[in-house]
Amino acid sequence: MTKCNSVLVAAFSSALAFTVLPAAAQERLWPDRPVRLIVSQGAGSAQDIAARIFGEQLSLRWAQPIVIENKPGADGINAINAFVGAHDSHTLLFAASGTFTAPPTQFAKLPYDPGDLVPVARVSSTIIAVSVPAALNVNTLGELIALARKEQGKLNLAPTPGTTEITFDNFLKETSITMTKIPYSDITKAVADLSENRIQVIVSGIAIVKSQVEAGKVKLLAITNFKRASAVPELPTAIEEGYPSLALEGLIGIFGPRNLPTGTAERIAADVQGVAADPAVGPRLSATGQQLDPGGPAEFAAAVEAQRKNIVTTAKALGIQPVR
């Protein structure tokens, strides 16, 4: 047998041996090659920074490179299509749950099966805040509601599309308020108008308004998250303010393919929690408007499902029909 043939036979034998290994043994060998981590937002975004922080540390734990691929656009569908289309246990999705809990209420037909995205590890929560111009002289959600009731339809609103917009629309309905919605192709472009009081309300991640808050031109009223955030500990939650209909958690985490073995998912989640335990990680995420919120597959799946049900119920109550 030639040397070349011997190499080919050895390689084939190794591959065959892997395919006949028990599932548990295969799971122990994962990952046996580089891992792709597809991110649903662009480079430099808070989500991208989180993916790179965790990717760097997970790569050391797994002794394999982790390749970050940014696939922004189309309300997250570009990233989901790339992930689902890979059909690969070494391709994972790093995304916010709202990327796929809201689209079924907006699109009559999706180019993917939501069942193909399996929650593996919760990583963090985006801190979502209700922001107003400092010039509006409003300090609490209660004061904003009182002003909006006196000025029905006169306050301009720029909510982040998707779960945030649906949740805030429901809040407006339950408080008997109307605001004029100003559409922006990119919510970050609304911040300049907010700081100059051309629009009066933005509901978004705090990262995009942070510089204007520090400049004294924008004021944060409350966050939608279920618990206070260490980055803004003085800021109350909407629940604390008495408005539970405005509660929304900005869940971010890792999703795997439908056929990812349970043991592999558990290992990924355990390693994510190990990275999260590093005292240097929390402050780095906090600087991007996120807070650490690690959790395993079952816990993450339950949180995603609860959000999905809530958004579907809310959309129906608002009369939203999937038309696109």
Secondary structure, 3 states (H helix, E strand, C coil): CCHHHHHHHHHHHHHHHHHCCCHHHHHHHCCCCCEEEEECCCCCCHHHHHHHHHHHHHHHHHCCCEEEEECCCHHHHHHHHHHHHHCCCCEEEEEECHHHHCHHHHCCCCCCCHHHCEEEEEEEEECEEEEEEHHHCCCCHHHHHHHHHHCCCCCEEEECCCHHHHHHHHHHHHCCCCCEECCCCCHHHHHHHHHCCCCCEEEEEHHHCHHHHHCCCEEEEEECCCCCCCCCCCCCECCCCCCHHHCCCEEEEEEECCCCCHHHHHHHHHHHHHHHCCCCHHHHHHCCCEEEEEECHHHHHHHHHHHHHHHHHHHHHCCCCCCC
